[in-house]
Amino acid sequence: MRRSIPAIGAAAVALAGLLAGAAPAAASERAPRDCGQLRITDTLPVPADGQQARRDVVVGADCRLRYESVEVAPVAADRSYRTSSEMYDCCNILMTSLTTRTDAESSTYDTHVNREPWDAGWTVENVTRTTGSTVSTHAEFGYRGIFDPTGRWYHNVHDTSVTVAPDGTMTCRQSVTLRHTFIGWHWEHSCS
């Protein structure tokens, strides 16, 4: 197949433009929409022993939050209370999460970050905790990687708390604050 010199030149210019960061109009029209900063807060009902209550909150195409119905499902009972906050991107990849567990003797927390293969991605920047009748954990996550090489665009903050009353009843609360949010991102949180 023979190609003309002008056609090859035009293809080379287009490729150079793509490599330099210029995107064709059709590609930029399909780019995810930035929904800006967003804070999502919710309280879940306390499930019966051996069950977990969870809800999914989705950032819709209009950047409005869509709260799904609360789901209750069985989980292994281990005599501890657990609350979690998980942030997923539009491809259902877990970006950041915070889980707080408490029982009669102690409390712990776990974090999760999605890392990229070249030592980039999400990182835990700071975690603070308070204990007492309410156990609260606050975790801040930063991102530097393929979608933001500067490290200044994305920042997720998760807060989870478990309050145990003197009668042994429990309530849990979760929230997430996102510096920038895109349609299709969704937050899953649970209490068990």
Disulfide bonds with the S-S distance in Angstrom:
Cys35-Cys63 2.03
Cys172-Cys191 1.98
